[in-house]
């Protein structure tokens, strides 16, 4: 138990009004506020936490952190007035859990594509190198072999500090986590101490939240701007905004690349269906991962391990054993020599990378059949771009639903289809039912030896329609189509 004053002492501009009180737990969900809690009133995109102050008082919670003062404050309430409730929650959560991030080798990865693959591979690599590790990712969170379901790419500040404290208590020394642009803007990682930070790449994504690409870039850059001098940064020098990310950081700066001069270099010797033949700093290895984008992921992982003091030869030996993350270029062989590939590609750049990789490794007679959709209530501007890329780089395209959420699936398909070049429309099919689309692609359209790419959902095991999440796993549906 800690006092309210101790928890918020690091918050700039905080004004404590009333008697200091002991706090048993923190919350920003009004339903969880009880006697002994401190409630953080956070203005959200949908609702404002300040409107729930009367409710939390009725539930016995008399310690509040607020950005604006309510009209009538009960006499027995202690409150802290702060400029930013999100920032205050993050700092208080760190204090409450003993600032666990400062006691861990915590590595954060940000970028549009490659985050999940990179953190997962780092987690597996460092386990194989003998360390006890934690993983925080879009797919799942893990403490060594114990799985903890993930609800966000980056947890909220309270959940994040609690999870890091659990990892520390369990003996973890290294933690690898995805850092989303939302997390930076919403101060979820404020006060977290990172040993290292990695930038993979940046392309169009999340403009429904950030509104402009410049704002999205600024959000990513904010992660590096806040790093202390004791940390290191590692950036993809081949991305045109790679060095921009490091312009204002106090951390040590390192780069990795394949095309340009960098601190850590790789050379692709072969890229085939069985994997990559890659040379790292003059030493050649065979990796089980496929594609140029995975060569970058592996290079970032190699560089991070070296910067964390691991033995170069042992790292390279273990790199050759690593397998892809769930739903990331995951290959599922079927009857009649058909091949399905499941990938999370849900941005134009990711879809283009995956399709170009398939083109590079396929046999001359193999056709590419792409099943793809776009999520509802998200950036609509990428819909025609995604369809255009799919039509240009595939032999056959099946446009279908992704997670339509509260939008009409047919309307989403209309917007996608508008991007298909006139000369490619003959190869495009529309099947809004995703299960039927996958079945048709595998059972009817694909010929022996063809490759079917099912893109957009990857590891997800649900489909979000009108606010209801129903069981839906692309891999399971593919297996059923193979067996039908």
Buried (B, 14 or more C-beta within 10 A) or exposed (E): EBEBBBBBEBBEEBEBEBEEBEBEEBBBBBEBBBEBBBBBBBBEEEEEBBEBBEEBBEBEBBBBBBBEEBEEBEEEBBBBBBEBBBBBBBBBBBBBBBBBBBBBBBBBBBBBBBBBBBBBBBBBBBBBBEBBBBBBBBBBBBBBEEEBEBEBBBBBBBBBBBBBBBBBEEEBBBBBBBBBBBBBBBBBBBBBBBBBBBBBBBBBBBBEBBEEBEBBBBBBBBBBBBBEEEBBBBBBBBBEBBBBBBEEBBBBBBBBBBEBEBBBBBBEEEBEEEBBBBEBBEEEBEBBBBBBBBBBBBBBBBBBBBBBEBEEEBBBBBBBEBEBBBBBBBEBEBEEEBBBBBBBBBBBBBBBBBBBBBEEBBEEEBBBBBBBBBBBEBBBEBBBBBBBBBBBBBBBBBBBBBBBBEBEBEEBBBBBBEBBEEEBEEBBBBBBEBBEBBBBBBEEBBEEBBBBBBBBBBBBBEBBBEEEEEEBBBBEBBBBBBEE
